[in-house]
Amino acid sequence: MAPRSLNKVLLLGHVGKDPEVRYTGSGRAVASFTLATSQTWKDQEGNDQERTEWHRIVAWGRLGEICGEYLSKGKQVFIEGRIQSRDWEDQEGNKRTTVEIIASDMIMLGGGGPSQAQREDREPPPRSSRRPEPKDAGVRRPERRYEPPPPEDDIPF
């Protein structure tokens, strides 16, 4: 039996900067952004301590386009993916290694993100194919009950 291995990452954190979306020569989208995860604990003296880890996230294809459209700095997000390292040379010829999380799934969560005023300054989001809600969608209407029509001999005419 072949040895088993697993390369799976689950992260829950806040987007560090707005995703940058680029396209390959063949037209495939690739989004990249950072994600901050924090850990808190008490030290030996009982003082609260916090450590933040920064992760480089890369999302390809349609997932990359979605990240670019809907994620923004501060937004809380769940990322599922795998770890991948990449070797490259900087401008001085030094060999560098970058560790990235290649996202396979993303779930947008509640917290963070730009305020309503900041969102109004941006481009409007793409139109949805969903039917717009009526203006009074949140208004509770009295419940209507079905009552059968009165018998014919009770009609006053």
N, C-alpha and C positions, 0 to 999 in steps of 0.2 A: 504494500500500500504506500502510495506517495505521501511525503510529509505535507501537512496542511499549513497554510499561512493565511493571514488576514490583514488587509490594509484598509481600515475603515476609521473615519473621523466623524465625530458628532460634536458640533460647536453651537453654543448659544451665547450670543454677545451682541455688541452694538457696532454698526458700521462706522469706520473711522474717517472715511472720506467718500464723497460721491463716486460711484463706480465709473470707470473710464471704459468705454466700449470702442473697440477697434474691429476691423474686418480683415480677414486674410485675403490673399490674392484671389482665392476661389470664392470669396464672398461670405465666408463663415464668420459669424460674430464671436468675439471673445471679450468678456468683461473682466476687469481686475479691480479689486478694492481691498481694503484692510478691514479686519474685524478684531475688536478688542474683547477679551474675556478677562474677568477679574476673579481673584480668589481672596477671601478674607479669613483671618484667623487671629487668635490672641497669642502674643508672645509670652515668654516665661514670667514677665512682670505683670501680665494681665492687660497689656495695652493692645488696642485693636491695630492690626496690620493689614495692608492690602497690597496685592501685586497684580499688575495688569500685563497680560501677554498679548502681543500683536501677531496676527496671522495674516498671511497674504492669501487671498482667495482668488481663484480663476474659474470662471464659468464659461463654457463653450456653447455655441449654437443658440437655440431658442431660449435656453436658461440664461445665457449671457445677455440676450436682448431684454428679457424680463427684468433681470437685475438692474440693467441700465435705465429702464423705464420707471421702475417702482421703488428702488432703494435710494436712500439718501443718508447723508451723515447723521449719526445719532440714532437711526432706526434700529430697533431690536429685531434680530433675525436668527433663525435656526438654519444651520448649514450641515448637510451630510455630504461626505465625499471621501477622498483618499489623499494620502501624503505623497508628494512627488518632489524629488530634488532635481535641480537643473544646474549644470556647470556652464560657466561663461567667462569671458575675459573682459576686464574693464579697460578704460582708455589707455592706462599705463601698461597694459599687457599682463596684469596680475590675474591669476586664476581665482574665480569666485564661485561660490555655491549658494544657490537660493533654494529654500524649502517653501513649497507652496501647497495649498489645499486645493485639489481639483474637485470642484463642487459637482455633485450628481443630483442634488435636490436642495431646495430652499423653501423655507416657510417664513413668511413675513408675520411678525408678531406686533403687539400693541405699542410698546413704548418708544419714545424718542422721535427723531425726525424733525423736519422743519415745522415752524409754527404756521398757522393759517395765513398770516400776512406774508411769510416767506414763500409759501406755496403759490400765492396769488401773483408774485413777481416772476415765477417761472412760466415756461410754456404750459398751456393747458394739456392735461393728459389725453391720450388718444381716445377718440369716441368709442363708446362701448356699443356692442350690438344689443345690449339689454334695453328693454323699454324703460324710459325715464319714469320715476315714481311721481305720482300726483303730488301737488303742493301740500295737500292735507293728509299725506300718508300716515303721519304720526297721530292724527286726531282719531280718538276712539268714538265710534258711532254707536248709537243705541242698537241693541240686537233686534233684528226684525224676526218675528215669528210668523210662520205660515199658518194662516187660518183658512179652513175651507170656506167656500162661499155659503151663504145662508140657504136653507131649503127654499124652493120656489114659492111656497105659500107664505113665507115671511117677507117677501119683497113688497115694499109699500106701494106699488103701482100696478 
